[in-house]
Amino acid sequence: MKSGVLKGCLWVLLIFSQVTYAQIVITNKDFSFGTTGRIGAAYSPNADGRTGRQLNLNNQGSLGGRMDQGDYVDFLPAFHFSPVVGSDSTKSTKIDMQARLSFYSGGTFLGNVDSKSNQGMIIALPEAFVEARNIMGSDWDVWAGSRWLRYDDVHIADYFYFDDHSATGWGVRHKNMRFSMFFPAAIDTVASNSTPYSYTNIISGAKNLIYRQREVFVLEHTIPFKNSNKLKILAEFHNVNKSGKNSVEQYPSDKGWVFGAKLNTNLKTKLPGSFNQVSLRYGSGIANGGDGGNTQTWRTYGAPDEETQTYKGAYSLTAVEHILLNLSNRWSLNAYAVYTQSKGGADSNDKALDYYKRNIFNKKSEFNTGLRATYYFNNWFHIVSELHYASRKDGNQDPASMVKLVLAPTIVPTAERSVWARPHIRLIAEVSRYNNQAVNSLYSPFLQQSGTKRFGIYLGVRTEWWVF
């Protein structure tokens, strides 16, 4: 009996050793760790409690400047694998597994935990995916998982304006052509204005929450030109199936599509790196999304049609101009302009009832423009100044608008004369002026805390970094 047990243990150890050996053969060849973040302290001397609050208009995110945004820190661990077969590095597949751990401040400060006041912290895992590029030396890439898949942005407004497809899904690429399929998740639809994704099913006799999936098909093609200029064409199709016949809530199926184009042009200036980007994107039906500073087309805007309860006839048009000019070793200028007009599925140009019988705005128009001037006093000390204008009109209301002036003397430890040099340690001073509509409707985080005031003030010392 003891002999049999001993033999069995030996077999288990042998099998385990073989499994361990197999894992060693295919284990990761390299590991990298990246991080991005923005954190610091600030206060608003003319607000109640003097707590620092963002001066930008509501429902526009960072459009209007991002220096007074809330704290966040991201950590990006990544494993890099090599194929078991094939020794030719030029034909070797590049395999990456990346995750992103995100920490956001829902309160005053992200790091203010010494007094156990950390209930305002938000933790998320927006990325966890595997990507294989140039498979065995070919022009094919493939990925699957959840990722922040987004490209050009207006950095001074933290605005990924054209092709932000951050969600769970999969995709393939061949040369300049990409096809992807995404499954954005938003079960808590009661908190939003978009198409409801969850409903109550009673097939089993008990009430069970069922998730109704949105399917997003995306086709992207990039056309290269001389001097590394390029034109990107975007097409999307969205579909949401109807709720089941045994559901308590009866939601119809709905569809939408998107078409857009973005032109990137390199500009010749005294210092390299200058460019101009211009884009135009149109979405219809449930693909008319893009609100609150987000630009994902699946974030449906407005209310559904009163009779059909669909978003047929809904639309959104967004035009963006973004330019960077590195004029000399003393000056760089970065400017942007964004125009958006959106309408929901209802006939009303003002308010209409959504799926939860709430009276919400069904039409909006927005215009934002801004300029950042960077003066390189020397290699490690830069003076950054910004001027922003933001306007938003909800329904038939008068437009709410804001003008904001920013001055930020900045220490740049890397001693690089570039708008992309990081980390930054900034002394920030901002002042904004609101029009009557913004003041009376408390149309900014600052006004919601301070009350009806014409001017907003924000003072702080903050740092911003990215390391990849």
N, C-alpha and C positions, 0 to 999 in steps of 0.2 A: 504493500500500500504506500509506504513511504517512498519507495523507489519510483512508483508511478507519479506521485506528486512532484518528486524532484525532476523527473523528465519533463513533466508539464511546465514547470517553472523555467527550465532551460529553454524550451521551445518558445515560451513567451518572451524571454530575454532576447533570443535570437531574432524573433520577428520584430521586436521593438528596436533592436539595433539596426535592422535593415531599413525600417521606417525612418529612423533618425538619420541614417546615412543618405536616404533618398532626399530628405529635407535639406541636408547640408549641400547636396549637389545643386539644388535649384533655389537656394536661399538668395536673398538680395545681395547684389554686388556693391551697392552704394546707398548712402542715406544722406538726405539733405534736410535742412530745417530753415524755413523762412518765417518772416513775421511782418505784419503791417500794423499801424496803429496811430491813434491820435488821442492824447490825454493831457490834462492839465487842470488848472484852477482859474476861475473867473468869477466876476460878480457884476451886477448891474446896479449902480449906486442910486438910481431913481426908481427902482422897483421895490415892491413890498418884500421885506426880508433881505434885500440886496442880492438874492440868489441870481447867478448868471443865467440868462435865458436867451435862446436864439432870437434874433431880430427879424428873420425872414417871414414872409407871409405864410399863412396856413395853407395846407394842401399843395405845397410846392417843394417840400423837402429842402434841398440845399440850393435850389435856384435862387440866386440872390447872394451867393457867397457861402463858403463852407467853413471858414475859420472859427465860427461860433457853434459848430455842430457839437453834439454830445460825444462823450468818450467812447472809444471802442479799441479793442486789441484783438488781432487775429494771429493764430499760430498755425503754420503750414508744414507739418511733417510729411515727407515724401520718400518712398522707397523706389529705387531704380534697379530694374532687373536686366539681365542679358539672357539670350536664348541658350539652351543646353547644347544645341547643335549649331555648327557653323562657326568657323574661326575668323572669317574675313570680316573685319569691322565695318567695311563699307557696305556690306550686305546684311548687317546685323540689325535685328529689330530693336527698337528703343521702347522699353516697357516701363511705365511709371504707375505707381499707386500713390495717390495724394489724398490727404484729408485736410480739413480746415476747421479749427476750433475757434469759435467767435464768442467774444465777451462784449456786451454792450451795457451802457448805463441807462437804466430806466428811471433814475433819480437824479441826484446831484452830481456825485463823483463816482467813477467806476472803482477806484481803489480805496474808497473811504469805508474800510471794514473793521478798523480797530475798535470802533464803538458798536460793533455788531449791526450797523445800519446798512446792511447789504441787501435788503429786500428789493432794491431797485435794479439788481443785476439780472441781465438776460443772457442765457447761454444757449448757443445753437451749434449745429453741425451742418453748415450749408454745403460742404463738399466732402465726398468720399467716393472716388471713382478710380477705375483702371483704364489706361489708354496705351495702345500699342501703335507706334508710329513707324512708317517705312518698313512694313512687314517684310522681312527677309530681303531687304534692298529694293522693294517695290515702291510704287507711289501710293500705296493704300495705308490709311490710318483707320483705326476703329476704337471706340470707347463705349463704356457703359457705367452707369452709376448716377450720382447726384453731383452737380458742379455749378460753379459760377462761370457760365459760358457767356462772356461778354467781351467786347472789343474796344473800339475807340470811345473815349469819354471826354467831356469838358471837365478837366480836372478841377478847375477853380470853383466849379459848382457841383462836383461829384455826380455828374449826370451822364450815365451811359445811354446814349440817346437813340440808337438805331437798331442794334441787334443784340439786345440783352435777352438771352434765352436761359437764364439761370433757373434750373429745375432738375428733376429726376428724369432720366431718359437714356437714349443711346444714339450713336451716330457713326457714320462712315465718311471718309474723305478720299477722293481720288484726284490728285493734282489740285486744280483750283475749284473743284466742285465738292460741295458738302451736302449730305442729306442727314437730317436728324429727326427724331421723334421724341416728344416730351410729354410728360404726364404731371403737370403742375398739381400740387395737392393743396387744398384749402377747405378742410372740413368745417371749420368754424365760420361758416358763411353768414351767420346772423350778424357778425361784427363788421361785415363789408356790404358793399352795394352790388356785388357781382352776382352772376348766375349761381343759384344754390347748387351745391355739389352733394349734399347729404339729405337723406329723407328717411322716414320711418317705415320699415317693412314689417308686415304681420303674417308672413307665410307660415311661420311655425306656431302661430297663435299668440305669440308674445311680441311686444314692440322691440325691434332691433334697428339700430342705426346703420344704414347702408350708404356706402360711398359711391357717388356717381362720377365716373372718370371723364375728364376732359382730355381729348387726344389732339396734339398739336404736331402737324407735319411741316417741316421747314426745309426749303431748298435754297441754297446760297451758291452763287457763282461769282468768282472774282476775275475780272478781265485786266491783265497787266498792260501797261503802256511804257513808253520810253521814260527814262530818268526815275524809274521805280514808282511812277504814278499808277493808280489803279482805280477801277470802277467796280463796285460790288452791287450785285442784283439780289434782292431778297423776295421770296414768295413763301407765304404760310397758308395753311388750311387748318381750321379748328372745328372740332365736332364734340358735342355732348349728347349722349343718348337720353331718351326720355326715362323718367322714373318708372319702376315696375308696376304692373297692374295690381299688385297686392300692397301697394304703398298707401300710406295715409295721405301724404301730399302728392298731388299729381302735377309733375313738371314736364313740359313738352321737350322734345329734342330741339337742338338749336345748332346753328353753324355760323362760321365767319371766315373771312380771308384777309390777307395782308399783301401789299405789294410796295416795294420801295427801292430806292437807288441811292448810293453814297459814293461820292467822288473824293479821293484823296490825292492832293497835288503837292509835291515838294517844291519849295520856293528857294530861290537863290538869294542869300543874304551874306553879310560879311562873315558871320559865324554860321556853321552848318546847323541843321536840325529844324529849320523853319518849314512850315506847312500850312496848307489851307484844306479844310474839310467842309463839305456841304452835302446835306442829305435831305431827302423828301420821302415820307412814309405815309401810306394811307391804309387804314384798316376799317373793315365793315363788320356788321353783325356782332357776335360775341367777341370778336377780335378787335374791338375798338378801344382796348385798354391803354392805360398810361395816365395815372393820376397820383397826386401826393408826392411828386418827385420821382416816382417809379415809371419805367417805360415798357415793362413787359406787356405785350398785347393781350395776354390772357386775363389781365386784371380789368374785366369788363366795366365800362363806365355807364352811369345813368340807370334809368328805370326801363322795364320791359313794356311792350305794347299792352294797352289796357285789355284788349280782347284776346289776342293770340298768346299773350304772355311770353313772347319771344323778342329777340333784339333785331329782327329783320328791319332794315332801314337805318339802324344805328351806324355811326361812322366816327372816325377820328383822323385828322390831318395834322402832321407834325413836320415842320421845316426847321433845320438847324444850320447855322453858319458858325464855324470855329476856326480861328487862325492864330498861329504863333509866329512871331517875328523876332529872331535873334539879331538885333540891329548892329550891335558892336560888343566889345568886351566890357561895356559899361551898362548897356540897356537891352532888356527883352520886354516885348509887349505880347500879351495873350488876351484875346477878346472873343466873345461869343454872342450869339443872338438866337433865341428859341421862340417859335410861335406855334401854338397848339389850339385847335378848335375841335371840340368833341360834342356829340349828341347821342343820347340813349335811344332806346327803341320806342318810347312813347311819343305822342304827337306834340306834347307840350314843350315850349321853349323855356319854361320856368321850372316848376316842380311837378312831380308825378309820383304815384305810389309804386314802391318796389314790391318784391315778393312777400315781404313781411309787413306790408301795409304801412310802411313808413313813408312820409312825404319828403322826397329827396330831390336835389337839383338834377335836371335832365339835360342841361346844356351848359357849356362853359367855353370861355376863350381866355388864353393866357399869352402874355408877351414878356420876355425876360431878356435883358442884355447886360453885359458886364465887361469890364476891362481891368486887367492886372498889369501894372508896370513894375518891373524889377530893376532896381538900380544896384549894380555891383560896386559898392564902396571900396571893397577889396575882396580878396579871395574868400575870406571867412565871414565877412559881415555884409549882408545884403539888406537893402531897404525895400520892402514890398508894400505897395499901395494898390487899393482896389476901389472901383466905383461901380455900383450895381443899380439897376432899375428893374423892378418887378411889378407886374400888374395882372390881376385875375378878375374876371367877370363871371359870376355864378348866376345863371338864369337871367331874369330881367332886372336884377339888382345893378346898382352903379358899380363900376370897377373899383376894387380895392387896390391901392398901389403903395409902393415904398421906394425910397431912394436911400442907399446906404453907402457911406464912405468909410474906408478901412485904412489904417496905417499900422504896419507891422515890422519894426526893426527886427532882423533875424540873424541869429548866429548859425553858421553853417560849418560844423566841425570838419567836414570832408574837404573844405577849401576848394570847392569846384564852382566855377562861374557858369551855372546852368540852372534853369527853372526846375530841373528834375533832381537836383542834388538833395539828398536826405542823409541824416536826419536834420530837421529844423528845430530850433528853439526860439520861439517867437514871443515878443512882447506885443500884445494886440490891443488896439484901441479902435472901437467902432461907434459910429453914431448913425441913426436912421431917422428919417422923417416919413410919417404916414399921412395919407390923405384922410378926409372926413369919413369915408366909407370904412376904411380899415380901422380907424380909431373907434367909431361908434359900434362896430360889430366885433371889436376885440380880435382882429384878424391876424394875430401872430402869437407865438408862445410868450413873448415878452408882454404884450398887451393883456393877455389872459391872466397874467400874474400881477401886473402893475395897474391895470385899469385904463381908463381913457386918457392917454397921453399922446401928445403930438410927436415927441422925440423919444427914441430909445437909445440907451447907452450900454455898451458892453466893454469891459476891461478884463484882460486876463494875461496869463503866461502859460503857454501851451507848447507841446512838442508834437511833431508828426514825423513818422519814419516808415520806411519799407526796406526790407532786406530779403533778397531772393537768391 
